[in-house]
Amino acid sequence: TKFNVGLSATESLTFTEAGQVLRPSNFVDTGGSFYDPLGLYDTTADTFTPTVSGDYNITLKSAMTNTGSSWIFVHLFIYNETDGEVVTWPITGNGGAFASTPISASGFKFIQGTGVLNLSSSKAYSYGVKCDTTGGGTIDLQTDIGGTVWQLEGLAYPDGGQTVDMANNAPDIKQIDYILGLQKMFNL
């Protein structure tokens, strides 16, 4: 379970108030370093719906430019589209964001964060950017200098309740042959 998707073109996000979360669109999963061999990321809806509930290793990156005339403070999050809420990263500080940074007027920043989040197979998730600046502001998410990227690096731990077929996961030999093989391997 892996994908690496990123923006295909620079995208402007205009925040009108503090606390607002906007979700960039137009992520692509092919070309350059982008891939999604299993088709897990929906490029039409710009969402990911896990096939199995569990803890996923996620990295969010963004190269961004503040196009406004005053500073802006932004956070990168995973957004739960199904419930309409930010999924917080279970760490102290950063307000649960994967990464946070202030960007000065007309300034540029590259930020990234990596963490493990519990995601449900019954929900759709997207890449979210939250503004914590009174009055909002506008940023451009860039495609160069690291780009704006969402990497899903795999399932860290599946949630309980999974069915495991032991017969299909065990070697197809008799128990005595298995024990004799171990004895022979280790000269016992």
ZIDAPE-V312007 format. One record per backbone hydrogen bond with DSSP energy under -0.5 kcal/mol. CO is the residue of the C=O (numbers start at 1). NH is the residue of the N-H. If there is no record, write none. Layout:
co: {CO & CO}
nh: {NH & NH}
This chain:
co: {3 & 4 & 5 & 6 & 11 & 13 & 13 & 15 & 17 & 20 & 22 & 22 & 26 & 28 & 31 & 35 & 36 & 40 & 41 & 42 & 42 & 47 & 48 & 48 & 53 & 54 & 54 & 55 & 55 & 56 & 56 & 57 & 57 & 58 & 59 & 60 & 61 & 62 & 62 & 63 & 64 & 65 & 65 & 68 & 72 & 72 & 73 & 74 & 75 & 76 & 76 & 77 & 78 & 79 & 79 & 80 & 80 & 85 & 86 & 87 & 89 & 93 & 94 & 96 & 99 & 101 & 103 & 104 & 107 & 109 & 111 & 113 & 115 & 117 & 117 & 119 & 120 & 124 & 124 & 125 & 126 & 128 & 129 & 130 & 131 & 133 & 137 & 138 & 138 & 139 & 139 & 140 & 140 & 141 & 144 & 147 & 148 & 149 & 150 & 151 & 151 & 152 & 154 & 154 & 157 & 162 & 163 & 164 & 165 & 166 & 166 & 171 & 174 & 175 & 176 & 177 & 178 & 179 & 180 & 181 & 182 & 183 & 184}
nh: {152 & 35 & 150 & 28 & 141 & 15 & 139 & 137 & 20 & 131 & 24 & 129 & 8 & 6 & 34 & 4 & 39 & 49 & 43 & 46 & 47 & 42 & 50 & 125 & 159 & 56 & 119 & 156 & 157 & 58 & 117 & 153 & 154 & 115 & 151 & 113 & 149 & 64 & 111 & 142 & 109 & 67 & 140 & 106 & 74 & 103 & 132 & 101 & 130 & 98 & 99 & 128 & 87 & 81 & 126 & 84 & 85 & 80 & 88 & 78 & 91 & 96 & 97 & 89 & 76 & 74 & 72 & 107 & 66 & 64 & 62 & 60 & 58 & 56 & 119 & 54 & 123 & 81 & 82 & 48 & 79 & 77 & 22 & 75 & 19 & 136 & 15 & 67 & 68 & 13 & 141 & 65 & 142 & 11 & 147 & 149 & 7 & 61 & 5 & 59 & 153 & 3 & 57 & 156 & 55 & 164 & 165 & 166 & 169 & 169 & 170 & 173 & 178 & 179 & 180 & 181 & 182 & 183 & 184 & 185 & 186 & 188 & 187}
